[in-house]
Amino acid sequence: MLEITSKNNTKIKDAASLKLKKYRQEKGLFLMEGLKNLEMALRFGNVKTIFTSVGLPKIGKQDIEVYQVNEEIIRKLASSENPEGVVFICEFLKPKKDKKDYHKIIYLDHVSDPGNLGTIIRTAVAFNYDAVILSEGSVEIYNEKVLAASKGAIFAIDIFNDDIANYDYPIIVSTLNDKSVPLNNAKKPDNFILVLGNESHGVSKEICEKATDFVKIEMSDNIDSLNVAIAAGILMNFYK
Amino acid sequence: MLEITSKNNTKIKDAASLKLKKYRQEKGLFLMEGLKNLEMALRFGNVKTIFTSVGLPKIGKQDIEVYQVNEEIIRKLASSENPEGVVFICEFLKPKKDKKDYHKIIYLDHVSDPGNLGTIIRTAVAFNYDAVILSEGSVEIYNEKVLAASKGAIFAIDIFNDDIANYDYPIIVSTLNDKSVPLNNAKKPDNFILVLGNESHGVSKEICEKATDFVKIEMSDNIDSLNVAIAAGILMNFYK
Protein backbone atom coordinates (compact mmCIF):
# COMPACT_ATOMS: atom_id res chain seq x y z
CA MET A 1 0.00 0.00 0.00
CA LEU A 2 1.39 3.40 -0.99
CA GLU A 3 1.62 6.07 1.67
CA ILE A 4 0.69 9.75 1.40
CA THR A 5 1.82 11.97 4.28
CA SER A 6 1.08 15.49 3.03
CA LYS A 7 -2.40 16.92 2.72
CA ASN A 8 -1.04 19.05 -0.12
CA ASN A 9 -0.39 15.94 -2.24
CA THR A 10 -2.15 16.19 -5.63
CA LYS A 11 -4.16 12.99 -5.02
CA ILE A 12 -5.50 14.48 -1.80
CA LYS A 13 -6.25 17.86 -3.35
CA ASP A 14 -8.06 16.18 -6.26
CA ALA A 15 -10.07 14.04 -3.85
CA ALA A 16 -10.94 17.06 -1.68
CA SER A 17 -12.19 18.94 -4.75
CA LEU A 18 -15.00 16.35 -4.95
CA LYS A 19 -16.57 17.98 -1.91
CA LEU A 20 -17.88 20.52 -4.40
CA LYS A 21 -20.78 19.63 -6.72
CA LYS A 22 -19.10 21.42 -9.62
CA TYR A 23 -16.09 19.06 -9.59
CA ARG A 24 -18.21 15.97 -8.93
CA GLN A 25 -20.28 16.72 -12.04
CA GLU A 26 -17.18 17.53 -14.09
CA LYS A 27 -15.40 14.27 -13.19
CA GLY A 28 -18.34 11.91 -12.69
CA LEU A 29 -16.91 10.92 -9.30
CA PHE A 30 -18.03 11.32 -5.71
CA LEU A 31 -16.49 11.05 -2.26
CA MET A 32 -17.78 8.85 0.53
CA GLU A 33 -16.58 7.70 3.94
CA GLY A 34 -16.95 4.87 6.44
CA LEU A 35 -16.22 1.15 6.47
CA LYS A 36 -19.83 0.00 6.06
CA ASN A 37 -20.31 2.30 3.08
CA LEU A 38 -17.06 1.00 1.61
CA GLU A 39 -18.28 -2.58 1.90
CA MET A 40 -21.51 -1.66 0.09
CA ALA A 41 -19.54 0.26 -2.54
CA LEU A 42 -17.18 -2.66 -3.13
CA ARG A 43 -20.16 -5.03 -3.57
CA PHE A 44 -22.40 -2.86 -5.72
CA GLY A 45 -20.51 0.23 -6.87
CA ASN A 46 -17.38 1.15 -8.76
CA VAL A 47 -14.69 2.24 -6.29
CA LYS A 48 -11.67 3.98 -7.83
CA THR A 49 -9.52 5.06 -4.88
CA ILE A 50 -9.40 4.38 -1.13
CA PHE A 51 -7.64 6.49 1.52
CA THR A 52 -7.29 4.82 4.90
CA SER A 53 -5.72 5.56 8.27
CA VAL A 54 -6.94 2.21 9.67
CA GLY A 55 -7.10 -1.42 8.53
CA LEU A 56 -9.21 -2.39 5.52
CA PRO A 57 -11.34 -5.36 4.53
CA LYS A 58 -9.68 -7.58 1.90
CA ILE A 59 -10.15 -6.00 -1.51
CA GLY A 60 -10.36 -8.51 -4.35
CA LYS A 61 -10.32 -5.95 -7.15
CA GLN A 62 -7.07 -5.08 -8.93
CA ASP A 63 -7.93 -1.68 -10.32
CA ILE A 64 -8.50 0.18 -7.03
CA GLU A 65 -5.77 2.53 -5.80
CA VAL A 66 -5.30 2.26 -2.03
CA TYR A 67 -3.32 4.84 -0.02
CA GLN A 68 -2.28 4.78 3.61
CA VAL A 69 -2.80 8.29 5.00
CA ASN A 70 -2.77 9.98 8.41
CA GLU A 71 -5.78 11.17 10.40
CA GLU A 72 -5.25 14.79 9.40
CA ILE A 73 -5.80 13.82 5.75
CA ILE A 74 -8.86 11.74 6.65
CA ARG A 75 -10.32 14.75 8.46
CA LYS A 76 -9.62 16.94 5.41
CA LEU A 77 -11.48 14.53 3.11
CA ALA A 78 -14.30 13.38 5.39
CA SER A 79 -17.53 15.26 6.05
CA SER A 80 -18.49 13.83 9.43
CA GLU A 81 -17.10 15.19 12.68
CA ASN A 82 -15.70 11.85 13.78
CA PRO A 83 -14.71 10.05 10.59
CA GLU A 84 -14.00 6.31 10.81
CA GLY A 85 -10.62 6.48 9.07
CA VAL A 86 -11.71 5.48 5.55
CA VAL A 87 -12.59 7.82 2.68
CA PHE A 88 -13.04 6.60 -0.89
CA ILE A 89 -13.81 7.81 -4.40
CA CYS A 90 -16.55 6.15 -6.48
CA GLU A 91 -17.77 6.57 -10.01
CA PHE A 92 -21.29 7.98 -10.38
CA LEU A 93 -23.87 5.22 -10.04
CA LYS A 94 -25.32 3.44 -13.05
CA PRO A 95 -28.76 1.77 -13.06
CA LYS A 96 -28.45 -2.00 -12.52
CA LYS A 97 -31.83 -3.02 -13.92
CA ASP A 98 -33.48 -2.48 -17.27
CA LYS A 99 -36.22 0.14 -16.99
CA LYS A 100 -38.80 -2.33 -18.33
CA ASP A 101 -38.16 -4.56 -15.30
CA TYR A 102 -39.19 -1.87 -12.81
CA HIS A 103 -42.37 -2.61 -10.86
CA LYS A 104 -42.27 -0.11 -8.01
CA ILE A 105 -40.78 3.33 -8.52
CA ILE A 106 -40.70 6.30 -6.16
CA TYR A 107 -40.49 9.63 -8.00
CA LEU A 108 -39.37 12.75 -6.14
CA ASP A 109 -40.58 16.01 -7.61
CA HIS A 110 -38.19 18.79 -6.53
CA VAL A 111 -37.42 17.29 -3.12
CA SER A 112 -34.77 19.68 -1.83
CA ASP A 113 -33.56 18.53 1.58
CA PRO A 114 -30.57 16.17 1.38
CA GLY A 115 -31.42 14.40 4.65
CA ASN A 116 -34.92 13.69 3.34
CA LEU A 117 -33.56 12.27 0.07
CA GLY A 118 -31.04 10.03 1.85
CA THR A 119 -33.69 8.71 4.24
CA ILE A 120 -36.13 8.07 1.37
CA ILE A 121 -33.46 6.06 -0.50
CA ARG A 122 -32.83 3.94 2.61
CA THR A 123 -36.57 3.34 3.03
CA ALA A 124 -37.04 2.48 -0.68
CA VAL A 125 -34.39 -0.26 -0.34
CA ALA A 126 -36.09 -1.57 2.83
CA PHE A 127 -39.38 -1.93 0.94
CA ASN A 128 -37.86 -3.48 -2.20
CA TYR A 129 -38.47 -0.59 -4.56
CA ASP A 130 -36.75 -0.86 -7.94
CA ALA A 131 -35.79 2.78 -8.40
CA VAL A 132 -35.70 6.25 -6.88
CA ILE A 133 -36.08 8.76 -9.73
CA LEU A 134 -35.60 12.48 -9.23
CA SER A 135 -37.00 15.37 -11.24
CA GLU A 136 -34.59 18.00 -12.51
CA GLY A 137 -34.21 20.61 -9.77
CA SER A 138 -34.09 18.05 -6.95
CA VAL A 139 -31.19 17.96 -4.51
CA GLU A 140 -28.04 16.33 -5.96
CA ILE A 141 -27.72 12.58 -5.29
CA TYR A 142 -24.03 12.86 -4.31
CA ASN A 143 -24.48 15.64 -1.76
CA GLU A 144 -22.60 14.50 1.37
CA LYS A 145 -25.75 14.74 3.53
CA VAL A 146 -27.68 12.53 1.10
CA LEU A 147 -24.91 9.93 1.28
CA ALA A 148 -24.76 10.09 5.10
CA ALA A 149 -28.53 9.69 5.54
CA SER A 150 -28.78 6.87 2.99
CA LYS A 151 -26.51 4.64 5.14
CA GLY A 152 -25.07 2.92 2.09
CA ALA A 153 -28.50 2.27 0.53
CA ILE A 154 -27.63 4.29 -2.59
CA PHE A 155 -25.63 1.29 -3.81
CA ALA A 156 -28.56 -1.11 -3.45
CA ILE A 157 -31.11 0.63 -5.70
CA ASP A 158 -31.26 2.38 -9.07
CA ILE A 159 -31.21 6.13 -8.53
CA PHE A 160 -31.00 8.87 -11.17
CA ASN A 161 -32.63 12.00 -12.61
CA ASP A 162 -35.28 11.59 -15.29
CA ASP A 163 -38.53 13.07 -16.56
CA ILE A 164 -41.65 11.24 -15.37
CA ALA A 165 -42.98 11.49 -18.95
CA ASN A 166 -40.54 8.71 -19.87
CA TYR A 167 -42.47 6.18 -17.75
CA ASP A 168 -45.75 4.63 -18.75
CA TYR A 169 -47.08 3.47 -15.37
CA PRO A 170 -50.07 4.37 -13.20
CA ILE A 171 -49.03 7.51 -11.32
CA ILE A 172 -50.00 7.68 -7.64
CA VAL A 173 -49.68 11.18 -6.21
CA SER A 174 -49.58 11.87 -2.48
CA THR A 175 -51.42 15.15 -1.94
CA LEU A 176 -54.36 16.68 -0.14
CA ASN A 177 -57.03 17.55 -2.70
CA ASP A 178 -60.74 16.83 -3.26
CA LYS A 179 -59.96 13.63 -5.15
CA SER A 180 -57.50 12.23 -2.58
CA VAL A 181 -58.47 8.80 -1.23
CA PRO A 182 -57.46 7.94 2.35
CA LEU A 183 -54.51 5.57 2.15
CA ASN A 184 -56.31 2.67 3.84
CA ASN A 185 -59.00 2.71 1.12
CA ALA A 186 -56.56 2.98 -1.78
CA LYS A 187 -56.08 0.19 -4.27
CA LYS A 188 -52.62 -1.24 -4.93
CA PRO A 189 -51.61 -1.63 -8.58
CA ASP A 190 -48.90 -4.19 -9.41
CA ASN A 191 -46.70 -1.64 -11.17
CA PHE A 192 -46.73 2.04 -10.38
CA ILE A 193 -44.88 5.29 -9.82
CA LEU A 194 -45.46 6.82 -6.40
CA VAL A 195 -44.86 10.61 -6.46
CA LEU A 196 -43.92 12.85 -3.55
CA GLY A 197 -43.38 16.55 -3.92
CA ASN A 198 -41.29 19.43 -2.69
CA GLU A 199 -41.18 20.11 1.09
CA SER A 200 -42.98 23.47 0.71
CA HIS A 201 -44.86 23.34 -2.59
CA GLY A 202 -45.93 19.70 -2.90
CA VAL A 203 -46.31 17.94 -6.24
CA SER A 204 -46.26 20.17 -9.35
CA LYS A 205 -49.42 20.87 -11.37
CA GLU A 206 -47.94 19.16 -14.46
CA ILE A 207 -47.56 15.85 -12.64
CA CYS A 208 -50.94 16.14 -10.89
CA GLU A 209 -52.55 16.45 -14.34
CA LYS A 210 -51.04 13.08 -15.32
CA ALA A 211 -51.94 11.32 -12.06
CA THR A 212 -54.13 8.22 -12.10
CA ASP A 213 -54.63 8.14 -8.30
CA PHE A 214 -54.46 10.68 -5.49
CA VAL A 215 -53.93 9.41 -1.96
CA LYS A 216 -53.68 11.09 1.41
CA ILE A 217 -52.49 10.09 4.85
CA GLU A 218 -55.23 11.10 7.28
CA MET A 219 -54.02 13.32 10.07
CA SER A 220 -54.87 15.95 12.68
CA ASP A 221 -55.74 19.54 11.79
CA ASN A 222 -53.14 20.70 14.31
CA ILE A 223 -50.38 20.40 11.75
CA ASP A 224 -50.05 21.36 8.07
CA SER A 225 -48.22 18.32 6.81
CA LEU A 226 -45.91 15.45 7.57
CA ASN A 227 -42.21 15.60 6.80
CA VAL A 228 -41.83 14.31 3.21
CA ALA A 229 -39.55 11.40 4.23
CA ILE A 230 -42.13 10.30 6.84
CA ALA A 231 -44.95 10.50 4.29
CA ALA A 232 -42.80 8.52 1.84
CA GLY A 233 -42.12 5.90 4.52
CA ILE A 234 -45.80 5.44 5.34
CA LEU A 235 -46.73 5.28 1.65
CA MET A 236 -43.96 2.86 0.68
CA ASN A 237 -44.89 0.61 3.61
CA PHE A 238 -48.44 0.51 2.19
CA TYR A 239 -47.45 0.20 -1.46
CA LYS A 240 -44.88 -2.56 -0.93
CA MET B 1 -41.33 49.06 20.58
CA LEU B 2 -37.87 49.50 22.08
CA GLU B 3 -34.89 49.37 19.76
CA ILE B 4 -31.55 47.60 20.29
CA THR B 5 -28.79 48.48 17.84
CA SER B 6 -25.70 46.83 19.35
CA LYS B 7 -25.11 43.12 19.38
CA ASN B 8 -23.11 43.68 22.58
CA ASN B 9 -26.24 44.82 24.41
CA THR B 10 -26.83 42.72 27.56
CA LYS B 11 -30.27 41.56 26.38
CA ILE B 12 -28.71 40.23 23.18
CA LYS B 13 -25.81 38.59 24.97
CA ASP B 14 -28.19 36.93 27.45
CA ALA B 15 -30.37 35.70 24.59
CA ALA B 16 -27.36 34.38 22.66
CA SER B 17 -26.20 32.45 25.74
CA LEU B 18 -29.34 30.30 25.32
CA LYS B 19 -27.70 28.71 22.30
CA LEU B 20 -25.85 26.59 24.86
CA LYS B 21 -27.63 23.77 26.67
CA LYS B 22 -25.92 24.72 29.94
CA TYR B 23 -27.57 28.16 30.03
CA ARG B 24 -30.93 26.87 28.81
CA GLN B 25 -31.04 24.38 31.69
CA GLU B 26 -29.86 27.01 34.18
CA LYS B 27 -32.52 29.55 33.18
CA GLY B 28 -35.36 27.28 32.06
CA LEU B 29 -35.57 29.25 28.80
CA PHE B 30 -34.96 28.43 25.15
CA LEU B 31 -34.44 30.32 21.91
CA MET B 32 -36.49 29.84 18.75
CA GLU B 33 -36.91 31.59 15.42
CA GLY B 34 -39.39 32.12 12.62
CA LEU B 35 -42.84 33.69 12.29
CA LYS B 36 -44.76 30.41 12.12
CA ASN B 37 -43.03 29.11 15.23
CA LEU B 38 -43.79 32.41 16.96
CA GLU B 39 -47.49 32.08 16.15
CA MET B 40 -47.52 28.56 17.61
CA ALA B 41 -45.57 29.76 20.65
CA LEU B 42 -47.99 32.66 21.25
CA ARG B 43 -50.96 30.28 21.05
CA PHE B 44 -49.63 27.39 23.11
CA GLY B 45 -46.38 28.42 24.81
CA ASN B 46 -45.07 31.06 27.16
CA VAL B 47 -43.12 33.66 25.17
CA LYS B 48 -40.99 36.04 27.27
CA THR B 49 -39.10 38.17 24.73
CA ILE B 50 -39.24 38.81 20.97
CA PHE B 51 -36.48 40.29 18.80
CA THR B 52 -37.59 41.35 15.33
CA SER B 53 -36.11 43.03 12.28
CA VAL B 54 -39.42 42.75 10.40
CA GLY B 55 -43.11 43.30 11.13
CA LEU B 56 -44.90 41.19 13.73
CA PRO B 57 -48.36 39.70 14.13
CA LYS B 58 -50.48 41.55 16.71
CA ILE B 59 -49.50 40.39 20.18
CA GLY B 60 -52.35 40.46 22.69
CA LYS B 61 -50.22 39.65 25.71
CA GLN B 62 -48.92 42.42 27.96
CA ASP B 63 -45.99 40.69 29.58
CA ILE B 64 -43.89 40.03 26.48
CA GLU B 65 -40.87 42.28 25.85
CA VAL B 66 -40.54 43.18 22.15
CA TYR B 67 -37.36 44.70 20.68
CA GLN B 68 -36.72 46.08 17.23
CA VAL B 69 -33.25 44.91 16.15
CA ASN B 70 -31.15 44.88 12.99
CA GLU B 71 -30.39 41.91 10.78
CA GLU B 72 -26.90 41.50 12.21
CA ILE B 73 -28.43 40.85 15.63
CA ILE B 74 -30.97 38.42 14.15
CA ARG B 75 -28.13 36.51 12.50
CA LYS B 76 -26.27 36.39 15.83
CA LEU B 77 -29.30 34.92 17.61
CA ALA B 78 -30.73 32.67 14.88
CA SER B 79 -29.51 29.17 14.02
CA SER B 80 -30.66 28.90 10.42
CA GLU B 81 -28.62 30.25 7.53
CA ASN B 82 -31.41 32.48 6.27
CA PRO B 83 -33.37 33.53 9.34
CA GLU B 84 -36.80 35.09 8.82
CA GLY B 85 -36.15 38.16 10.97
CA VAL B 86 -37.79 36.97 14.21
CA VAL B 87 -36.11 35.30 17.18
CA PHE B 88 -37.84 34.79 20.51
CA ILE B 89 -37.29 33.43 24.01
CA CYS B 90 -39.75 30.95 25.54
CA GLU B 91 -40.07 29.32 28.92
CA PHE B 92 -39.50 25.56 29.01
CA LEU B 93 -42.67 23.72 28.06
CA LYS B 94 -45.09 22.41 30.65
CA PRO B 95 -47.42 19.45 30.06
CA LYS B 96 -50.94 20.65 29.19
CA LYS B 97 -52.82 17.46 30.03
CA ASP B 98 -53.09 15.40 33.18
CA LYS B 99 -51.09 12.17 32.82
CA LYS B 100 -54.20 10.11 33.58
CA ASP B 101 -55.83 11.53 30.43
CA TYR B 102 -53.13 10.18 28.11
CA HIS B 103 -54.28 7.46 25.71
CA LYS B 104 -51.47 7.29 23.16
CA ILE B 105 -47.88 7.90 24.21
CA ILE B 106 -44.69 7.54 22.21
CA TYR B 107 -41.67 6.79 24.39
CA LEU B 108 -38.16 7.36 23.02
CA ASP B 109 -35.44 5.31 24.67
CA HIS B 110 -32.11 7.09 24.18
CA VAL B 111 -32.95 8.53 20.77
CA SER B 112 -29.91 10.69 20.09
CA ASP B 113 -30.32 12.46 16.74
CA PRO B 114 -32.01 15.87 17.09
CA GLY B 115 -33.48 15.77 13.57
CA ASN B 116 -35.08 12.42 14.34
CA LEU B 117 -36.59 13.73 17.59
CA GLY B 118 -37.99 16.86 15.92
CA THR B 119 -39.52 14.83 13.10
CA ILE B 120 -41.03 12.32 15.54
CA ILE B 121 -42.64 15.17 17.52
CA ARG B 122 -44.16 16.59 14.31
CA THR B 123 -45.50 13.13 13.36
CA ALA B 124 -46.89 12.51 16.86
CA VAL B 125 -48.95 15.71 16.59
CA ALA B 126 -50.16 14.68 13.11
CA PHE B 127 -51.46 11.39 14.52
CA ASN B 128 -53.05 12.90 17.66
CA TYR B 129 -50.68 11.41 20.20
CA ASP B 130 -51.02 12.80 23.72
CA ALA B 131 -47.36 12.86 24.68
CA VAL B 132 -43.77 12.31 23.55
CA ILE B 133 -41.80 11.08 26.57
CA LEU B 134 -38.02 10.76 26.53
CA SER B 135 -35.78 8.53 28.64
CA GLU B 136 -32.88 10.16 30.46
CA GLY B 137 -29.91 10.22 28.08
CA SER B 138 -32.01 11.19 25.05
CA VAL B 139 -31.16 14.28 23.00
CA GLU B 140 -32.27 17.55 24.65
CA ILE B 141 -35.75 18.77 23.65
CA TYR B 142 -34.56 22.38 23.18
CA ASN B 143 -31.63 21.59 20.90
CA GLU B 144 -31.92 23.98 17.93
CA LYS B 145 -32.08 21.08 15.43
CA VAL B 146 -34.95 19.47 17.33
CA LEU B 147 -36.86 22.75 17.25
CA ALA B 148 -36.18 23.25 13.52
CA ALA B 149 -37.30 19.73 12.56
CA SER B 150 -40.42 19.87 14.75
CA LYS B 151 -41.82 22.80 12.69
CA GLY B 152 -43.58 24.27 15.71
CA ALA B 153 -45.14 20.94 16.74
CA ILE B 154 -43.41 21.00 20.14
CA PHE B 155 -46.04 23.51 21.29
CA ALA B 156 -48.95 21.24 20.29
CA ILE B 157 -48.10 18.16 22.38
CA ASP B 158 -46.86 17.29 25.87
CA ILE B 159 -43.16 16.53 25.74
CA PHE B 160 -40.80 15.85 28.64
CA ASN B 161 -38.28 13.42 30.17
CA ASP B 162 -39.60 10.67 32.44
CA ASP B 163 -39.02 7.05 33.44
CA ILE B 164 -41.30 4.57 31.68
CA ALA B 165 -41.80 2.86 35.06
CA ASN B 166 -44.11 5.75 36.01
CA TYR B 167 -46.69 4.68 33.40
CA ASP B 168 -49.01 1.74 33.82
CA TYR B 169 -49.97 1.07 30.18
CA PRO B 170 -49.45 -1.82 27.75
CA ILE B 171 -45.94 -1.34 26.35
CA ILE B 172 -45.52 -1.96 22.62
CA VAL B 173 -41.87 -2.28 21.61
CA SER B 174 -40.70 -1.96 18.02
CA THR B 175 -37.86 -4.42 17.59
CA LEU B 176 -36.75 -7.44 15.58
CA ASN B 177 -36.79 -10.49 17.87
CA ASP B 178 -38.37 -13.96 17.87
CA LYS B 179 -41.54 -12.69 19.50
CA SER B 180 -42.06 -9.72 17.12
CA VAL B 181 -45.41 -9.75 15.33
CA PRO B 182 -45.55 -8.21 11.83
CA LEU B 183 -47.25 -4.84 12.17
CA ASN B 184 -50.22 -5.75 9.99
CA ASN B 185 -51.11 -8.65 12.30
CA ALA B 186 -50.71 -6.64 15.51
CA LYS B 187 -53.64 -5.81 17.76
CA LYS B 188 -54.38 -2.19 18.68
CA PRO B 189 -55.01 -1.50 22.36
CA ASP B 190 -57.00 1.63 23.29
CA ASN B 191 -54.31 3.00 25.55
CA PHE B 192 -50.63 2.23 25.17
CA ILE B 193 -47.02 3.34 25.19
CA LEU B 194 -45.23 2.77 21.89
CA VAL B 195 -41.44 2.49 22.42
CA LEU B 196 -38.69 3.19 19.90
CA GLY B 197 -35.04 2.84 20.72
CA ASN B 198 -31.63 4.34 20.06
CA GLU B 199 -30.46 4.66 16.42
CA SER B 200 -27.65 2.13 16.92
CA HIS B 201 -28.59 0.02 19.93
CA GLY B 202 -32.39 -0.23 19.72
CA VAL B 203 -34.62 -0.54 22.79
CA SER B 204 -32.86 -1.33 26.08
CA LYS B 205 -33.10 -4.75 27.73
CA GLU B 206 -34.85 -3.24 30.80
CA ILE B 207 -37.74 -1.93 28.71
CA CYS B 208 -37.95 -5.10 26.58
CA GLU B 209 -38.44 -7.08 29.82
CA LYS B 210 -41.50 -4.95 30.63
CA ALA B 211 -42.98 -5.09 27.11
CA THR B 212 -46.45 -6.52 26.55
CA ASP B 213 -46.15 -6.60 22.73
CA PHE B 214 -43.29 -6.73 20.24
CA VAL B 215 -43.94 -5.57 16.69
CA LYS B 216 -41.82 -5.36 13.57
CA ILE B 217 -42.10 -3.64 10.22
CA GLU B 218 -41.38 -6.27 7.58
CA MET B 219 -38.62 -5.30 5.20
CA SER B 220 -35.91 -6.45 2.78
CA ASP B 221 -32.73 -8.21 3.91
CA ASN B 222 -30.74 -5.69 1.87
CA ILE B 223 -30.77 -3.20 4.72
CA ASP B 224 -30.24 -3.49 8.49
CA SER B 225 -32.96 -1.15 9.66
CA LEU B 226 -35.17 1.81 8.93
CA ASN B 227 -34.34 5.29 10.17
CA VAL B 228 -35.96 5.58 13.65
CA ALA B 229 -38.16 8.54 12.63
CA ILE B 230 -39.43 6.55 9.61
CA ALA B 231 -40.17 3.52 11.78
CA ALA B 232 -41.95 5.81 14.27
CA GLY B 233 -44.00 7.33 11.44
CA ILE B 234 -45.12 3.96 10.11
CA LEU B 235 -45.95 2.71 13.62
CA MET B 236 -47.83 5.85 14.69
CA ASN B 237 -49.84 5.74 11.44
CA PHE B 238 -50.85 2.18 12.37
CA TYR B 239 -51.45 2.84 16.09
CA LYS B 240 -53.49 6.00 15.61
Chai-1 contact restraints between the chains, C-beta under 6 A:
chainA,res_idxA,chainB,res_idxB,connection_type,confidence,min_distance_angstrom,max_distance_angstrom,comment,restraint_id
A,T119,B,N227,contact,1.0,0.0,6.0,A-B,restraint_1
A,T123,B,I230,contact,1.0,0.0,6.0,A-B,restraint_2
A,V125,B,N222,contact,1.0,0.0,6.0,A-B,restraint_3
A,V125,B,I223,contact,1.0,0.0,6.0,A-B,restraint_4
A,A126,B,M219,contact,1.0,0.0,6.0,A-B,restraint_5
A,A126,B,S220,contact,1.0,0.0,6.0,A-B,restraint_6
A,A126,B,I223,contact,1.0,0.0,6.0,A-B,restraint_7
A,A126,B,L226,contact,1.0,0.0,6.0,A-B,restraint_8
A,N128,B,S220,contact,1.0,0.0,6.0,A-B,restraint_9
A,A153,B,I223,contact,1.0,0.0,6.0,A-B,restraint_10
A,A156,B,N222,contact,1.0,0.0,6.0,A-B,restraint_11
A,M219,B,A126,contact,1.0,0.0,6.0,A-B,restraint_12
A,S220,B,A126,contact,1.0,0.0,6.0,A-B,restraint_13
A,S220,B,N128,contact,1.0,0.0,6.0,A-B,restraint_14
A,N222,B,V125,contact,1.0,0.0,6.0,A-B,restraint_15
A,N222,B,A156,contact,1.0,0.0,6.0,A-B,restraint_16
A,I223,B,V125,contact,1.0,0.0,6.0,A-B,restraint_17
A,I223,B,A126,contact,1.0,0.0,6.0,A-B,restraint_18
A,I223,B,A153,contact,1.0,0.0,6.0,A-B,restraint_19
A,L226,B,A126,contact,1.0,0.0,6.0,A-B,restraint_20
A,N227,B,T119,contact,1.0,0.0,6.0,A-B,restraint_21
A,I230,B,T123,contact,1.0,0.0,6.0,A-B,restraint_22
A,I230,B,G233,contact,1.0,0.0,6.0,A-B,restraint_23
A,G233,B,I230,contact,1.0,0.0,6.0,A-B,restraint_24
A,G233,B,G233,contact,1.0,0.0,6.0,A-B,restraint_25
A,G233,B,I234,contact,1.0,0.0,6.0,A-B,restraint_26
A,I234,B,G233,contact,1.0,0.0,6.0,A-B,restraint_27
A,I234,B,I234,contact,1.0,0.0,6.0,A-B,restraint_28
A,I234,B,N237,contact,1.0,0.0,6.0,A-B,restraint_29
A,N237,B,I234,contact,1.0,0.0,6.0,A-B,restraint_30
